[in-house]
Amino acid sequence: MPTTDDVLGTAAPLDLSQLAPLPPVARSSWFGRTRRIGGRFNPITVFWLLIVAILILPIALFLAVAFSPRLLDQGTQWFTLSAFAGAVNSDLLLGMLHSLIIGITTAVISAAIGFALAWVVLRTNAPGRRICTGVVFALLLTPSYLIALGWERLVEPNGVLEVLGYDATWARDVIYGPVGIVVVLTVKGLPFAYLAISNAMRGLGHEFEDAVRVHGGGPIASLRIVLALLAPAVWSALAIVFAESVSDFGVASTLANDAHFPVATYSLYNAVQAFPVNFPVASAVSWVLLVLVILALLAQNRALRGRSYRVLGGRSRQVIRVQLSRGAKIASTVALLVLLVISLGVPTFGAISASLIDGLGSLAGTHQWSLANYQRVIVSPDLSQPLLYSAELAAITATVTLVLAVVCARLLANKGGSVGGRVLDLVLLAAVALPGIVFAAGYIFAYNLPLTNALGIHLYGTTTLLVLAYLATALPSTSRVLVGTMSQIQESMSHASRVHGSGPIRSWLTIVLPVTARPLLSAWLLTYTATLLELPVSQLLAPPGEMPISVGITTALSKYDYGGGTAMEVLAILSALAVVGVGYLLFKLIAPVGWRRIGRSA
């Protein structure tokens, strides 16, 4: 009987010396997460160096100087709490108290309106519910200082209302004070509250309300049950809006400052802008802002501890919309119109009308309706150059941020399997909680240290540093936007491409880019529009001789050129909308058919 060796043949001994040497082993994926063994190039190391340089190092050094001035050549003591004692003065204490009260008030009102709006949109057949989503996202993209400036142009002395012949004294007394600040911050916080509550309300079935009615409960009892089940979303809305309100700089630098109503963020701005700059005190003020945000998050966790809110299951019933009566439809429509007018209508009317009045804010103009302000902005380099400068920086920031955000999003999607992903998740979460004014102050401090200059890093006062700060503020949110998209990509697709001979770049272009093109475009446009009108970083880090558009607007307004400032504001918003429109139009016209089909509804 033949043996196996007779059938297959006797194998010759394997001579390993005759084999060609293996190339360096590389673990690579479509986004460059590569560790090359035996080579020098390591993209992941470069990525982490960038994260440290733009996110970790500036903020860590700035916050550390409050406790150890000598460590960073800002004093003689290695450890001290004197910076906190210097920060606790009457103005700061008053600003902290104002920020705390306004933050709580704004959070409660925004959560209440957000809950009511989500209920009307998702649970009723109100006629105007379909426009609410567009209004919410318009508010989300509109900086708070532009909303505040729209109100100011309307009610200020010799403003739009008075030019039109109306006495605006009573409205000015209301808007220029805590009531007006709460109104503007509530409008700005409403999108966060609505999105947090509506997302949870979509998953809440109708069976709980049916159970209440079966046991004799009325509409109020049903509402109480729904509120109890939506507690995590409601507390999240409260925490988010509170954090956004206490860390907001746009309203602090415009309406609150003009009303002589001190708040904590403007106290930090004054500490950084003082001469000579006292960085330990400014760092102590930043710690106060962080503590306020952390307290809001702790309150949220304590309120939800030990309770279960798992309501989704296989037996969840589809929500049945409440059929409103004619009177209820009229009331809901009126309420939505009032909300639309207050949130977008009044600020938009104030800005556009102010830009059309010649010489608004001065005694030299004719106060006639004309396009003279727009003509001045377009012709004068001092007014047009800021828009071009900001548009260029916004395009650069959006492009670089998108590249880094793709890597961050992929690492976050795989964070359960890597230490780096979990660390990055923690860093990005901390960055989201930091106010933009703290980022700007951290960059001023870190890149103006004697040690930094001794190492040959001369970035302070340059456009490069401004772009790096833009990256730091945009990267956390853009990464979060892309996490969901990157989590859906299966590694098997890129592996199959590599097996068939494609390199990392070709694999990315042929496999990943087609299925992620639409979300990537949206993320780029979102980052562009947010960077174009960004205020706190621009205010503190604008290089000498250059002026971003947000600084140009506030500078023109500080010189009482209200017409020119608002014309710049309107043109900036129109240019942002134009870029968004052109971006989506080009995608529709140029992108391959397959790219356009992915993610589109049938």
C-alpha positions as CSV (number, residue, x, y, z in Angstrom):
1,M,0.0,0.0,0.0
2,P,1.5,3.4,-1.0
3,T,2.5,5.7,1.8
4,T,1.9,9.4,1.9
5,D,5.5,10.1,0.9
6,D,5.0,7.9,-2.2
7,V,2.0,10.0,-3.2
8,L,3.2,13.5,-2.4
9,G,6.9,12.9,-2.7
10,T,9.6,13.4,-0.2
11,A,9.9,17.0,0.8
12,A,13.4,18.5,0.4
13,P,14.9,20.3,3.4
14,L,14.0,24.0,3.5
15,D,17.1,26.2,3.2
16,L,16.2,29.5,4.9
17,S,19.3,31.2,3.7
18,Q,18.0,31.1,0.1
19,L,14.9,33.1,1.0
20,A,14.8,36.8,0.2
21,P,14.8,39.0,3.3
22,L,11.3,40.1,4.3
23,P,10.3,43.7,4.0
24,P,9.7,45.7,7.2
25,V,6.5,44.6,8.8
26,A,3.9,47.3,8.7
27,R,0.4,47.4,10.2
28,S,-1.5,50.0,8.2
29,S,-5.1,51.0,7.6
30,W,-6.8,53.5,5.4
31,F,-6.2,56.5,7.7
32,G,-2.5,56.0,8.2
33,R,-2.6,54.3,11.6
34,T,0.8,52.7,10.9
35,R,3.6,51.4,12.9
36,R,6.5,50.5,10.7
37,I,8.9,48.1,12.3
38,G,12.4,48.6,11.0
39,G,11.7,51.9,9.4
40,R,11.8,55.5,10.6
41,F,8.5,56.9,9.5
42,N,5.7,56.6,12.1
43,P,2.6,58.6,11.2
44,I,0.9,57.9,14.6
45,T,3.8,59.5,16.4
46,V,3.4,62.6,14.3
47,F,-0.3,62.6,15.0
48,W,0.2,62.4,18.7
49,L,2.9,65.2,18.6
50,L,0.3,67.4,16.9
51,I,-2.3,66.5,19.5
52,V,0.1,67.4,22.3
53,A,1.2,70.6,20.6
54,I,-2.3,72.0,19.9
55,L,-4.4,70.5,22.6
56,I,-2.6,69.2,25.7
57,L,0.5,71.4,26.1
58,P,-0.9,74.9,25.9
59,I,-3.8,74.2,28.3
60,A,-1.8,72.1,30.7
61,L,0.9,74.8,31.1
62,F,-1.5,77.6,31.4
63,L,-3.6,75.9,34.1
64,A,-0.4,74.8,36.0
65,V,0.9,78.3,36.4
66,A,-1.9,79.1,38.8
67,F,-0.2,76.7,41.3
68,S,3.5,76.9,40.4
69,P,4.5,80.3,39.0
70,R,8.3,79.6,39.3
71,L,8.0,76.4,37.2
72,L,7.3,78.6,34.2
73,D,9.2,81.7,35.1
74,Q,6.1,83.6,36.2
75,G,7.1,84.1,39.9
76,T,9.4,82.9,42.7
77,Q,7.2,80.3,44.4
78,W,7.2,76.6,43.4
79,F,3.7,76.1,44.9
80,T,1.3,78.7,46.0
81,L,-2.4,79.6,46.1
82,S,-1.8,83.3,46.0
83,A,-3.1,83.5,42.4
84,F,-6.5,82.5,43.6
85,A,-6.4,85.1,46.3
86,G,-5.5,87.7,43.7
87,A,-8.3,86.5,41.5
88,V,-10.9,86.7,44.2
89,N,-11.6,90.4,44.1
90,S,-14.9,92.3,44.1
91,D,-15.2,92.5,40.3
92,L,-14.4,88.8,39.8
93,L,-16.7,87.7,42.6
94,L,-19.5,89.8,41.1
95,G,-18.8,88.4,37.6
96,M,-18.8,84.8,39.0
97,L,-22.1,85.4,40.8
98,H,-23.7,86.9,37.6
99,S,-22.4,84.0,35.5
100,L,-23.8,81.5,37.9
101,I,-27.2,83.0,38.1
102,I,-27.4,83.6,34.4
103,G,-26.2,80.1,33.7
104,I,-28.8,78.5,35.9
105,T,-31.6,80.7,34.6
106,T,-30.7,80.2,31.0
107,A,-30.4,76.4,31.4
108,V,-33.8,76.1,33.0
109,I,-35.6,78.3,30.4
110,S,-33.8,76.6,27.5
111,A,-34.6,73.1,28.8
112,A,-38.3,74.1,29.3
113,I,-38.6,75.6,25.8
114,G,-36.6,72.8,24.2
115,F,-38.9,70.2,25.8
116,A,-42.0,72.0,24.6
117,L,-40.6,72.4,21.1
118,A,-39.6,68.8,20.9
119,W,-43.1,67.8,22.1
120,V,-44.8,70.0,19.5
121,V,-42.5,68.7,16.7
122,L,-42.6,65.0,17.6
123,R,-45.9,64.4,19.3
124,T,-48.4,66.7,17.6
125,N,-49.6,67.7,14.1
126,A,-48.9,71.4,14.6
127,P,-48.7,73.1,11.2
128,G,-45.4,74.9,11.7
129,R,-43.4,71.9,13.1
130,R,-41.5,71.2,9.9
131,I,-39.6,74.4,9.9
132,C,-38.3,74.0,13.5
133,T,-35.4,71.7,12.6
134,G,-34.1,74.3,10.1
135,V,-34.4,77.1,12.7
136,V,-32.6,75.0,15.3
137,F,-29.6,74.4,13.0
138,A,-29.5,78.0,11.9
139,L,-29.3,79.0,15.6
140,L,-26.6,76.4,16.2
141,L,-24.4,77.9,13.5
142,T,-25.0,81.6,14.5
143,P,-22.4,82.9,16.9
144,S,-23.9,84.4,20.1
145,Y,-22.3,87.8,19.6
146,L,-24.1,88.3,16.2
147,I,-27.4,87.6,17.9
148,A,-26.5,90.1,20.6
149,L,-25.4,92.7,18.1
150,G,-28.6,92.4,16.2
151,W,-30.6,93.3,19.3
152,E,-28.2,96.1,20.1
153,R,-28.5,97.8,16.7
154,L,-32.3,97.8,17.1
155,V,-32.7,99.4,20.6
156,E,-29.5,101.4,21.2
157,P,-29.6,105.2,21.3
158,N,-30.0,106.6,17.8
159,G,-30.5,103.0,16.7
160,V,-32.8,101.5,14.1
161,L,-36.0,102.0,16.1
162,E,-35.2,105.6,16.9
163,V,-34.3,106.3,13.3
164,L,-37.6,104.9,12.3
165,G,-39.3,107.3,14.8
166,Y,-40.0,105.0,17.7
167,D,-39.0,105.6,21.4
168,A,-36.8,102.6,22.3
169,T,-36.1,103.7,25.9
170,W,-38.2,101.0,27.5
171,A,-36.8,98.3,25.3
172,R,-33.2,99.5,25.8
173,D,-33.7,99.3,29.6
174,V,-34.8,95.7,29.3
175,I,-32.3,94.5,26.7
176,Y,-29.2,96.2,28.2
177,G,-29.1,94.2,31.4
178,P,-29.5,90.7,32.8
179,V,-32.9,90.2,31.0
180,G,-31.4,90.8,27.6
181,I,-28.4,88.6,28.3
182,V,-30.6,85.8,29.4
183,V,-32.7,86.2,26.3
184,V,-29.7,86.0,24.0
185,L,-28.1,83.1,25.8
186,T,-31.4,81.2,25.9
187,V,-31.7,81.6,22.2
188,K,-28.2,80.3,21.8
189,G,-28.7,77.4,24.2
190,L,-32.1,76.3,22.8
191,P,-30.6,74.2,20.0
192,F,-28.5,72.1,22.5
193,A,-31.5,71.6,24.7
194,Y,-33.8,70.7,21.8
195,L,-31.4,68.2,20.2
196,A,-30.7,66.5,23.6
197,I,-34.3,66.1,24.5
198,S,-35.8,65.4,21.0
199,N,-33.3,62.5,20.4
200,A,-34.4,60.8,23.6
201,M,-38.1,61.6,23.0
202,R,-37.9,59.8,19.6
203,G,-37.2,56.5,21.4
204,L,-40.0,56.9,24.0
205,G,-43.0,54.7,23.1
206,H,-46.6,55.6,23.6
207,E,-47.3,52.7,26.0
208,F,-46.4,54.6,29.2
209,E,-48.9,57.4,28.5
210,D,-51.5,54.7,27.7
211,A,-50.9,53.1,31.0
212,V,-51.4,56.4,32.8
213,R,-54.7,56.9,31.1
214,V,-55.8,53.4,31.9
215,H,-55.3,54.1,35.5
216,G,-57.3,57.3,35.4
217,G,-54.5,59.8,34.9
218,G,-55.0,62.9,32.9
219,P,-52.6,65.0,30.6
220,I,-50.7,66.4,33.6
221,A,-50.0,62.9,35.0
222,S,-48.9,61.7,31.5
223,L,-46.6,64.7,31.3
224,R,-45.0,63.9,34.6
225,I,-44.3,60.3,33.6
226,V,-42.7,61.5,30.3
227,L,-40.6,64.0,32.2
228,A,-39.4,61.3,34.6
229,L,-38.5,58.9,31.8
230,L,-36.7,61.7,29.9
231,A,-34.7,62.8,33.0
232,P,-31.3,61.8,31.5
233,A,-31.9,63.9,28.4
234,V,-33.3,66.8,30.5
235,W,-30.4,66.8,32.8
236,S,-28.0,66.6,29.9
237,A,-29.7,69.7,28.3
238,L,-29.4,71.6,31.6
239,A,-25.7,70.7,32.0
240,I,-24.9,71.5,28.4
241,V,-26.7,74.9,28.3
242,F,-25.3,75.9,31.7
243,A,-21.7,75.1,30.5
244,E,-22.3,77.0,27.3
245,S,-23.7,80.0,29.1
246,V,-21.0,80.4,31.8
247,S,-18.3,80.0,29.2
248,D,-19.8,82.2,26.5
249,F,-17.6,85.1,25.4
250,G,-19.6,86.5,22.6
251,V,-22.4,88.0,24.7
252,A,-19.9,88.9,27.5
253,S,-17.8,91.0,25.1
254,T,-20.8,92.7,23.4
255,L,-24.1,93.1,25.3
256,A,-22.9,92.4,28.8
257,N,-19.9,94.7,28.4
258,D,-22.0,97.5,26.8
259,A,-24.5,97.1,29.7
260,H,-21.7,97.3,32.3
261,F,-22.8,93.9,33.6
262,P,-19.6,91.9,34.6
263,V,-19.4,88.2,33.9
264,A,-16.6,85.7,34.5
265,T,-15.4,85.2,30.9
266,Y,-14.9,88.9,30.4
267,S,-13.0,89.0,33.7
268,L,-10.6,86.5,32.2
269,Y,-10.3,88.5,29.0
270,N,-9.4,91.6,31.1
271,A,-6.8,89.7,33.1
272,V,-5.1,88.5,29.9
273,Q,-5.3,91.9,28.2
274,A,-4.0,93.8,31.2
275,F,-0.5,95.3,31.2
276,P,1.6,93.7,32.5
277,V,-0.2,90.4,32.1
278,N,-0.6,88.5,35.3
279,F,-0.8,84.9,34.0
280,P,-1.2,83.2,37.4
281,V,-4.3,85.3,38.1
282,A,-5.7,84.6,34.6
283,S,-5.1,80.9,35.1
284,A,-6.9,81.0,38.5
285,V,-9.9,82.6,36.7
286,S,-9.8,79.8,34.2
287,W,-9.9,77.3,37.0
288,V,-13.1,79.0,38.3
289,L,-14.8,78.6,34.9
290,L,-13.8,74.9,34.7
291,V,-15.1,74.3,38.2
292,L,-18.5,75.8,37.3
293,V,-18.7,73.4,34.3
294,I,-17.6,70.4,36.4
295,L,-20.2,71.2,39.0
296,A,-22.9,71.1,36.3
297,L,-21.7,67.7,35.2
298,L,-21.5,66.4,38.8
299,A,-25.0,67.6,39.4
300,Q,-26.2,65.7,36.4
301,N,-24.5,62.5,37.5
302,R,-25.8,62.7,41.0
303,A,-29.4,63.3,39.9
304,L,-29.3,60.2,37.7
305,R,-27.3,57.9,40.0
306,G,-29.0,54.6,40.9
307,R,-31.9,54.9,38.5
308,S,-32.8,53.0,35.4
309,Y,-34.3,54.7,32.3
310,R,-34.3,51.8,29.9
311,V,-37.5,52.2,28.0
312,L,-36.6,50.9,24.5
313,G,-37.5,47.3,23.8
314,G,-39.2,45.0,21.3
315,R,-42.6,45.9,22.6
316,S,-42.3,49.6,22.3
317,R,-45.3,51.1,20.6
318,Q,-45.1,53.7,17.8
319,V,-45.9,57.2,19.0
320,I,-49.3,58.5,17.9
321,R,-49.4,62.2,17.2
322,V,-51.9,64.2,19.1
323,Q,-54.5,65.7,16.8
324,L,-54.7,69.3,17.9
325,S,-57.9,71.2,17.7
326,R,-58.2,74.3,15.6
327,G,-57.6,76.6,18.6
328,A,-54.6,74.6,19.7
329,K,-53.2,74.7,16.2
330,I,-53.5,78.4,16.1
331,A,-51.9,78.7,19.6
332,S,-49.0,76.5,18.7
333,T,-48.4,78.3,15.4
334,V,-48.4,81.6,17.1
335,A,-46.0,80.3,19.8
336,L,-43.6,79.0,17.1
337,L,-43.8,82.3,15.2
338,V,-43.0,84.2,18.4
339,L,-40.0,81.9,19.0
340,L,-38.8,82.4,15.4
341,V,-39.1,86.2,15.7
342,I,-37.3,86.5,19.0
343,S,-34.5,84.0,18.0
344,L,-33.8,84.9,14.4
345,G,-36.3,87.6,13.2
346,V,-35.4,90.5,15.5
347,P,-31.5,90.0,15.3
348,T,-31.7,89.6,11.5
349,F,-33.9,92.6,11.1
350,G,-31.7,94.7,13.4
351,A,-28.5,93.8,11.5
352,I,-29.9,94.2,8.0
353,S,-31.7,97.4,8.7
354,A,-28.7,98.9,10.5
355,S,-26.5,98.1,7.6
356,L,-28.8,100.0,5.2
357,I,-28.8,103.2,7.3
358,D,-26.1,105.7,6.3
359,G,-24.1,106.9,9.2
360,L,-25.8,104.9,11.9
361,G,-24.1,105.6,15.2
362,S,-22.6,108.9,14.3
363,L,-23.7,112.4,13.7
364,A,-21.9,112.7,10.3
365,G,-24.2,110.5,8.2
366,T,-27.5,111.4,6.6
367,H,-29.3,108.5,8.4
368,Q,-31.0,107.8,5.0
369,W,-31.6,104.3,3.7
370,S,-29.0,103.4,1.1
371,L,-26.3,100.8,0.2
372,A,-23.5,103.2,1.1
373,N,-22.3,101.0,4.0
374,Y,-21.9,98.0,1.7
375,Q,-20.1,100.1,-0.9
376,R,-17.6,101.3,1.8
377,V,-17.0,97.7,3.0
378,I,-16.4,96.4,-0.6
379,V,-14.2,99.3,-1.6
380,S,-12.2,100.1,1.6
381,P,-9.4,97.6,2.3
382,D,-9.7,98.2,6.0
383,L,-13.3,96.8,5.9
384,S,-13.0,94.1,3.1
385,Q,-9.6,92.7,4.0
386,P,-10.8,91.1,7.3
387,L,-13.4,89.0,5.4
388,L,-10.8,87.8,2.9
389,Y,-8.3,87.0,5.6
390,S,-10.8,85.1,7.7
391,A,-12.1,83.2,4.7
392,E,-8.5,82.0,3.8
393,L,-7.8,81.0,7.4
394,A,-11.2,79.2,7.7
395,A,-10.5,77.2,4.5
396,I,-7.0,76.2,5.8
397,T,-8.4,75.3,9.3
398,A,-11.3,73.3,7.9
399,T,-9.0,71.3,5.6
400,V,-6.4,70.4,8.2
401,T,-9.0,69.8,10.9
402,L,-10.8,67.4,8.6
403,V,-7.7,65.3,8.1
404,L,-6.9,65.2,11.8
405,A,-10.6,64.6,12.7
406,V,-10.8,61.5,10.4
407,V,-7.9,60.0,12.3
408,C,-9.4,61.0,15.7
409,A,-12.8,59.6,14.7
410,R,-11.3,56.3,13.6
411,L,-9.3,56.0,16.9
412,L,-12.4,56.9,18.9
413,A,-14.4,54.3,17.0
414,N,-11.9,51.6,18.0
415,K,-11.2,53.1,21.5
416,G,-12.2,49.8,23.2
417,G,-9.2,48.1,21.7
418,S,-6.5,50.6,22.3
419,V,-5.1,52.7,25.1
420,G,-4.4,55.5,22.6
421,G,-8.1,55.7,21.7
422,R,-9.2,55.9,25.3
423,V,-6.6,58.6,26.0
424,L,-7.7,60.6,23.0
425,D,-11.3,60.3,24.0
426,L,-10.5,61.8,27.4
427,V,-8.4,64.6,25.9
428,L,-11.2,65.5,23.4
429,L,-13.9,65.4,26.1
430,A,-11.8,67.8,28.3
431,A,-11.2,70.1,25.3
432,V,-15.0,70.3,24.6
433,A,-15.5,71.4,28.2
434,L,-12.9,74.2,28.0
435,P,-14.2,77.6,27.1
436,G,-12.7,79.1,23.9
437,I,-11.4,82.1,25.9
438,V,-9.3,79.6,28.0
439,F,-7.9,78.1,24.8
440,A,-6.8,81.5,23.6
441,A,-5.3,82.5,26.9
442,G,-3.4,79.1,27.0
443,Y,-1.9,79.8,23.6
444,I,-0.8,83.3,24.5
445,F,0.9,81.9,27.6
446,A,2.5,78.7,26.2
447,Y,3.9,80.1,23.0
448,N,5.3,83.3,24.6
449,L,7.3,81.6,27.4
450,P,11.1,82.2,27.5
451,L,11.6,78.4,27.2
452,T,9.5,78.3,24.0
453,N,11.6,81.1,22.5
454,A,14.8,79.5,23.6
455,L,13.8,76.3,21.7
456,G,13.5,78.4,18.6
457,I,9.7,78.3,18.5
458,H,8.7,81.9,17.6
459,L,4.9,81.6,17.0
460,Y,3.5,84.2,19.2
461,G,1.9,87.1,17.3
462,T,1.8,85.1,14.0
463,T,-0.9,83.8,11.8
464,T,0.4,80.3,12.3
465,L,-0.4,80.4,16.0
466,L,-3.9,81.7,15.2
467,V,-4.5,78.8,12.9
468,L,-3.2,76.3,15.5
469,A,-5.7,77.8,18.0
470,Y,-8.5,77.5,15.5
471,L,-7.5,73.8,15.0
472,A,-7.6,73.2,18.7
473,T,-11.1,74.6,19.1
474,A,-12.5,72.9,16.0
475,L,-10.9,69.5,16.3
476,P,-12.9,68.1,19.3
477,S,-16.4,68.9,17.8
478,T,-15.5,67.9,14.3
479,S,-14.1,64.6,15.5
480,R,-17.3,63.9,17.4
481,V,-19.3,64.7,14.3
482,L,-17.4,62.0,12.3
483,V,-17.3,59.3,14.9
484,G,-20.7,57.8,13.8
485,T,-19.6,57.7,10.2
486,M,-16.2,56.1,10.8
487,S,-17.7,53.5,13.2
488,Q,-19.8,52.2,10.3
489,I,-16.8,51.4,8.0
490,Q,-15.8,47.7,8.0
491,E,-12.1,47.0,7.9
492,S,-12.7,44.1,5.6
493,M,-13.2,46.5,2.7
494,S,-9.8,48.1,3.0
495,H,-8.2,44.7,3.7
496,A,-9.7,43.4,0.4
497,S,-8.4,46.4,-1.4
498,R,-4.9,45.8,0.0
499,V,-5.0,42.1,-0.9
500,H,-5.6,43.1,-4.5
501,G,-2.5,45.2,-4.6
502,S,-3.7,48.7,-3.5
503,G,-1.5,50.8,-1.3
504,P,-2.9,52.8,1.7
505,I,-3.6,55.9,-0.4
506,R,-5.3,54.1,-3.2
507,S,-7.3,52.1,-0.7
508,W,-8.5,55.3,0.9
509,L,-9.4,56.9,-2.4
510,T,-11.2,54.0,-3.9
511,I,-12.8,52.4,-0.8
512,V,-13.3,54.8,2.1
513,L,-13.7,58.2,0.4
514,P,-16.7,57.2,-1.8
515,V,-18.7,56.0,1.2
516,T,-17.8,58.9,3.5
517,A,-17.7,61.8,1.0
518,R,-21.0,63.4,2.0
519,P,-20.3,63.4,5.8
520,L,-16.8,64.7,5.1
521,L,-18.1,67.5,3.1
522,S,-20.6,68.4,5.8
523,A,-17.9,68.3,8.5
524,W,-15.7,70.6,6.3
525,L,-18.5,73.1,5.8
526,L,-19.5,73.1,9.4
527,T,-15.9,73.8,10.5
528,Y,-15.5,76.5,7.9
529,T,-18.5,78.4,8.9
530,A,-17.7,78.1,12.6
531,T,-14.1,79.3,12.1
532,L,-15.1,82.2,9.8
533,L,-17.0,84.0,12.6
534,E,-15.1,82.7,15.6
535,L,-14.6,85.5,18.2
536,P,-12.6,84.7,21.5
537,V,-9.6,83.1,19.8
538,S,-9.5,85.8,17.1
539,Q,-9.9,88.6,19.7
540,L,-6.8,87.4,21.7
541,L,-4.5,85.9,19.1
542,A,-5.0,88.2,16.0
543,P,-1.5,89.0,14.8
544,P,-0.4,92.6,14.5
545,G,-1.4,94.1,11.1
546,E,-4.0,91.4,10.5
547,M,-7.7,91.4,11.5
548,P,-10.1,88.5,11.3
549,I,-13.7,89.4,10.4
550,S,-15.0,89.0,13.9
551,V,-12.4,91.4,15.2
552,G,-13.1,93.7,12.3
553,I,-16.8,93.8,13.2
554,T,-16.2,94.5,16.8
555,T,-13.6,97.1,16.0
556,A,-15.9,99.0,13.6
557,L,-18.6,99.0,16.2
558,S,-16.3,100.2,19.0
559,K,-15.6,103.2,16.7
560,Y,-19.4,103.8,16.5
561,D,-19.4,102.8,12.8
562,Y,-22.5,100.8,13.3
563,G,-23.5,100.8,9.6
564,G,-20.1,99.6,8.4
565,G,-19.8,97.0,11.2
566,T,-23.2,95.5,10.5
567,A,-22.6,95.6,6.8
568,M,-19.4,93.5,7.4
569,E,-21.5,91.2,9.6
570,V,-24.2,90.7,6.9
571,L,-21.6,90.1,4.1
572,A,-19.7,87.6,6.3
573,I,-22.9,85.6,6.9
574,L,-23.9,85.7,3.2
575,S,-20.4,84.6,2.2
576,A,-20.6,81.6,4.6
577,L,-24.0,80.7,3.2
578,A,-22.6,81.0,-0.3
579,V,-19.7,78.7,0.5
580,V,-22.1,76.1,1.9
581,G,-24.4,76.3,-1.1
582,V,-21.5,76.1,-3.6
583,G,-20.0,73.2,-1.7
584,Y,-23.2,71.1,-1.9
585,L,-23.9,72.2,-5.5
586,L,-20.4,71.1,-6.6
587,F,-20.8,67.8,-4.8
588,K,-24.1,67.3,-6.7
589,L,-22.6,68.2,-10.1
590,I,-19.1,66.8,-9.9
591,A,-19.2,63.8,-7.5
592,P,-19.7,60.4,-9.1
593,V,-23.2,59.0,-9.0
594,G,-22.3,56.3,-6.5
595,W,-20.9,58.9,-4.1
596,R,-24.2,60.8,-4.2
597,R,-26.4,57.8,-3.7
598,I,-24.7,56.7,-0.4
599,G,-26.5,58.3,2.5
600,R,-29.4,59.7,0.4
601,S,-33.0,58.8,1.1
602,A,-34.8,56.9,-1.5
